[in-house]
Amino acid sequence: MAASENPVELFGLRLAHVGINTNSPEEAEATADALCALMGIERGEGPFPVSSFAGTLVEVMNNGGRGEKGHIGLHVDDVEAAEAWYRARGVEFNEASRAMCPDDPERTYLIYFKDEIAGFALHITVAD
């Protein structure tokens, strides 16, 4: 039987969150609060101080963010394996975006793909 070519099967690829760009911490907090009220969810937390979360569904960037229209975060079970798989298929990554795991500086926490799709930056990130 041939090995799977489906990243969902290979690394548990799934939607992590949708990212919205704002220009200040205050605007990000207000946006996250409005989304929480609309969806009936609690504020979430991320590992880095550049965003506010509406639950785990929406990350509101407070520094302008990446992507013309925002970003889409994709969880994977193993960032290094997913990155190697995509690279083997000619997909490029934005090395400047690489963030290491706060609790393990040898492991990648997230990395953005080089190209946007329909104005959205995309990144893969380790599943919590």
N, C-alpha and C positions, 0 to 999 in steps of 0.2 A: 504494500500500500504506500502511495506517495505521501511525503510529509505535507502537512497543511500549508497553504499559502495565505491563510486567513489570519490577520493580526488579532482578531477577536479571540480566536481559538488559541493562537500561539502565546499571547501575553495578556489575555484578559482585557484587551482594549475596550474602553467604555468612556462615555462622557463624564468628565469631572465637574465642569462648570462652564458658564458663559462669562466672558469678561467685558465689562463696560468701562470706557475711559472717562475720567474726569480730571480736573486740573488742580485739585487741592484736597487735603485731608478732610476739610469741612464739607466740601461738595460730595466726596466719596461717602462720608458718614451719612449725610442727608439722603443720598440716593439709596444706600443700603437700608436705611431705616424705612424709607418709603416702600421699597420692595418687600421688606419684612411685613409691614402692615398690610400690604396688598395680598400677600400670599399666606399670611397667618403663620409665619415662621420666626424663629429666633435668630439673632445675629450670630454669625459664625466667626471663627478665627482662622487666620492663616499663619504660616511660619515666618513671614517677612512683613516689615512695617510699611509696605507700599500700597496696601489695599484694605478695604473693609468688605466683609462677606455678608450676604443675605443667606443664612443657612450655609449649605454647601453648594447651592445652585448657582449663585451669581457672585462673582468677584468684581468689586468696584475699585478700579485702580485710582490712586490719588495723585499720580505723577504724569498724567497724560497717557500712560500705557502704551502697549504695542498694538500694531494693526490700525489701519485707517478707520475701521468701524469697531474695533475691539479685538477680543481674542476668544478662542475656544480651547479649553484645557481638556486634555485626554489622559485618563488614568491608564497606566499599564502596571503589571505586576513586577516587571523587571525593566527599568529604563535602559540599562546597558544592552540587554538582549534586543529590545525593540529598536534602539538606535542602530545597532549593527545590522539588523534585518533590513531597515529602511535604507541605510547607506549601501548595502549590497545591491539594492534596486535603483541606485542613482539618486536617491533623495538626499538633499544637502541640509545641514543644520547651521544655525547661527551660533557659532562658538562663543561669541560675546554674551550670549544670553544664558549660558550654562550656570546653574546654581547648584551648589553642593548641599547634601543633607546636613542640617544643623547638628545632628547627633553623630554623624559619620562623614567627615570631610573627604573620605576616599570614594564616596558614592554620589552619583548625580541625582539631585532631587528633581530638577526639571531642565528642559532645553527646548528652545523654539526651533521649528522648521525654518529654513531660510526664506521660502516663498510663502506669501499670503494666498489665501483662496477667497475670492469674492470680497476682498477688503478685510478679511479676518486673519490675524496671525494665529498660528496653531502651535501648541506645545504638548509634549508628553511629560508626564509627571508620575512619580512613584505613588502608588495607591497607599493610603493610610491603613 
